[in-house]
Amino acid sequence: MSDPTALGAPRYRSVARPTKPLAVVGAIVAVVGVVCGLLVASLGGWSVVLGLALLVLLGGVGWVVARGAVIVTVTDRDIRVTYPLAARRIRMADVTDVGAGDHVNGVGYGWGVRWEGRGKWAYRVGGPMATVVHRGGRLGVSVEDPHEFVEAVVAARGELA
């Protein structure tokens, strides 16, 4: 890891991978996508295009579900959250509270990038969660160790004061 005293160097980095049941669901979706795509494509004509589109779409969704990780990086300046095809950045100056656990108060179930209501978002792949309250709302994220995440954010916020 980088020098933790350098401005902008990561204080915390988490790569939360999908849990086993989620990986199985993703693999099933990918296989169904490939089979359906090939069956439709075998009909010939314009069905080939539709079949290939099904193959790519469902195969891609299955891959994202099975393999897509939530990557969270905390620096002195911001919190960066990435998930395939979706990224979010919250400036540390905008963070008002942080806690271990899921406190988004939305639906609270499921996986992927989820809109949980007005200003509430969640990046879920299963496993432990942490919640960041910021000026724009709340953000729940899957992390490897919620308590380390909270400590890193609190330390970064403390240096802003």
HELIX and SHEET records of a PDB file:
HELIX    1   1 LYS A   20  ALA A   41  1                                  22    
HELIX    2   2 SER A   47  ARG A   67  1                                  21    
HELIX    3   3 MET A   92  ASP A   94  5                                   3    
HELIX    4   4 PRO A  146  LEU A  160  1                                  15    
SHEET    1   A 4 TYR A  12  ALA A  16  0                                        
SHEET    2   A 4 VAL A  70  VAL A  74 -1                                        
SHEET    3   A 4 ASP A  78  TYR A  83 -1                                        
SHEET    4   A 4 ALA A  86  ARG A  91 -1                                        
SHEET    1   B 5 VAL A  95  ALA A 100  0                                        
SHEET    2   B 5 MET A 129  HIS A 134 -1                                        
SHEET    3   B 5 GLY A 137  SER A 142 -1                                        
SHEET    4   B 5 LYS A 120  ARG A 124  1                                        
SHEET    5   B 5 GLY A 112  GLY A 117 -1                                        
END                                                                             
